[in-house]
Amino acid sequence: MKQQQIRNFAIIAHVDHGKSTLADRLLNLTGTVSSRDMREQFLDSLDLERERGITIKLKSVRMTYQGYTLNLIDTPGHVDFSYEVSRSLAACEGAILVVDATQGIQAQTLAHVQKAQELGLTIIPVLNKIDLPTAYAEETKADLVSTFGFLDSDILAISAKTGAGVQELLTEIIKKIPAPTGLANEPLQALVFDSYYDEHQGVIAAIKVTAGQLSQTKMLAKHSGEAFDPIQIGVNSPKPTTVENLSTGEVGFVATGLKDLSAVRAGETLTTRDNPATQALPGYKEAKPVVFMSVYPNSGDDFLNLKKALEKLRLTDAALSFTPESSSALGFGYRVGFLGLLHSEIIGERLERDFGIALIYSLPSVAYEVTKTNGETEVINSPIDFPDPSILTEVREPWTMLSIIVPNQYLGPSLDLVKEHRGIIGEIKYFSASKVLVAAEMPLKELIIGFFDELKSVSSGFASLDYELGDYRAADVVKLNILVHNEVVPALSELIIRDQAEAEGRKILGRLKENLPRQQFAVSLQAAIGGHIIAREDLQTYRKDVLAKMSGGDQRRKDKLTDLQKRGKKKMRLIGKISIPADAYRKILAANS
Ligand code: GTP
């Protein structure tokens, strides 16, 4: 294949702006998928993705059009997968920027454009959904010009739904996006922009050849050091099809036969063992989970099933991490690390739906860095592991950089909300007559306890948000314990900022009170930091009214009965241990997410 005839590009867009619909149209118009075989959102093949309308896995598809090979590289649309987005963009020379003309520029539009620009991609700006009467194309066009410096004449107007303007877009792709560079006579360098697990072929790497030629030779993954002999080399057009080799600039896949997904991760560089490239490609990063939750099966019998299910999921998801954990109240479970909240929801849904395991989740937490008095540092991602404060000199928490785009009239409440969540407001930029871009910094913990939902609600649904992980900063973090009848319930413990501990404690106690079954004796519910009680509630007795049946009767008899009842209660209090039904946990914890 002639390198000059190749175009590698991605479609970048804010959620729901029409990326998948446009991909479908391109597959259609190039004859890659016939109209007869076309089903909606062809590239989103996983059931779950289809249902949620989001793209989780990256895929590439090869199209042929007017003698050119067009490789469309699909990118996930959500911030949890921003590393995968950056790797797939790194495999492209160009990007189609899709902006919904009824919505205008949104936070992820901005984030994607920034990434594409940093990687030096040629961007083709496209206004989508112009068939809709609510489209305000001219205003959105003006915003694109003023925000990103595009030329008015370079912006295309299309409807991915009806196909209007899509033919012109194909012509622009060929005309504007440069052919891949890279030297064909150098040793092989192939960028892995995605990898996934196949039961028959092991780990399959989606790749772009950036130098040399990829063929059936002994291969090596530069970062992991893993060696393998390819089982299959191929391209998706759109069905996987075997090819002899892939030359410089081409996009395709290599089936490695390896069993462990972490051996060939996104960002990895493949080369040959006989004539290896000296350099690995830049940009490789380890997947680092940032959000943690404990996950317990609703029924103890399901523990082994949970274990098997997590192991199976990890085969296809290198970013998922988990370690066993046990709790006297909830039995055996796992502490699971995720890339973000959406990632946790996807995994949770798969566990419950695909594997049929009912689960109880703990409150979400982040990873804290602690420095001890002996100078050691440690990463703590569970309240159970939080060291005694007396041996700590500092605790640091992860921060994020936020971009919020919000219509003018909701700016005030949005800024207030950022501040309420310990955020620091940075630059505020008015980039169109009606919208404002706010740059802010905020602790990740605040973001995962519902900030986005609150932002949506104070902006009547109009605000959009994107974030990137930043640095770790010192924080006054304490371990909040919840005691039921004077016993700590570890599953309800939480790492939290000292200033927020009391309010959070009261909230949990309130929920406990609502959801715990009453006992025949009063039960104290307490929130504590160390030995210091900061909030208290009492669960009233479920009082068998021993006097109810006695109408009238003499007072001495009544007193005697009440006395007996009191003594019985005392006895029960001594031996009584409260058991918290799994369902109550579910309600207490679910209300927090
Ligand atoms: P994510 O995968 O969630 O990021 O979404 P997406 O950007 O792939 O958007 P998708 O293609 O799923 O489109 C979102 C919705 O907009 C769907 O209901 C589409 O049918 C609709 N849509 C996309 N393009 C057009 C268009 O040109 N006109 C109209 N009227 N609707 C469109």
Residues whose N, C-alpha, C, O or C-beta is under 5 A from the ligand:
A	BS01	GTP	A13 H14 V15 D16 H17 G18 K19 S20 T21 L22 G53 I54 T55 G77 N128 K129 I130 D131 L132 I158 S159 A160 K161
